[in-house]
Amino acid sequence: MSSLTIYPAQEPSQALFQSDNLVEIAEKLQQQGIRFEQWQANQPIDASTDADSILEAYSDDIERLKQQGGYVTVDVISLNSDHPDKAALRQKFLAEHTHSEDEVRFFVRGEGLFCLHLGEHIYQVLCQQNDLISVPANTPHWFDMGSEPNFTAIRLFNNPEGWVANFTGSAIASRFPLLD
């Protein structure tokens, strides 16, 4: 179940807000300039569906976002728990970082935890199947795919060359809970 937990940045054991209500999640995130919405496929898809068919299944929402956000490139990424580099891939984004463009992810299946450092608070957003999150450019955050990742996500980019993690050097991410 999708959820949002908000913590004081200096107190990771004290949740200030927690909800699995999609309307509340979207409202709290919108107040911070974060897009969160739900999409539904326009045709049946399953774990064996190829990337082109996945993109077609969500084509209306993808086109709407491309027009609204100026995104020019869209792809599909999948990671399964049998991937030989899963631990290294997980570790890569567990440290706080920013990107010079929006990080837009839609979860076709599986889940991922986005942790957003917004002012004096940490917003932990557990995204699951049918969730879209758009983290604005230059927002400090980290991402956890879990120790046994198993997800497929659609990614939208303004400029794929600009999507590079710029690490902040902060150790804040190490103080907050992660996925199992």
Sequence and secondary structure as in RCSB ss.txt:
>XXXX:A:sequence
MSSLTIYPAQEPSQALFQSDNLVEIAEKLQQQGIRFEQWQANQPIDASTDADSILEAYSDDIERLKQQGGYVTVD
VISLNSDHPDKAALRQKFLAEHTHSEDEVRFFVRGEGLFCLHLGEHIYQVLCQQNDLISVPANTPHWFDMGSEPN
FTAIRLFNNPEGWVANFTGSAIASRFPLLD
>XXXX:A:secstr
  EEEEEETT TT  SEEE  HHHHHHHHHTTT EEEE   SS   TT  HHHHHHHTHHHHHHHHHHH   EEE
EEEE TT TTHHHHHHHTSS EE SS EEEEEEESEEEEEEEETTEEEEEEEETTEEEEE TT  EEEE  SS  
EEEEEEES GGG   EE    GGGGS    
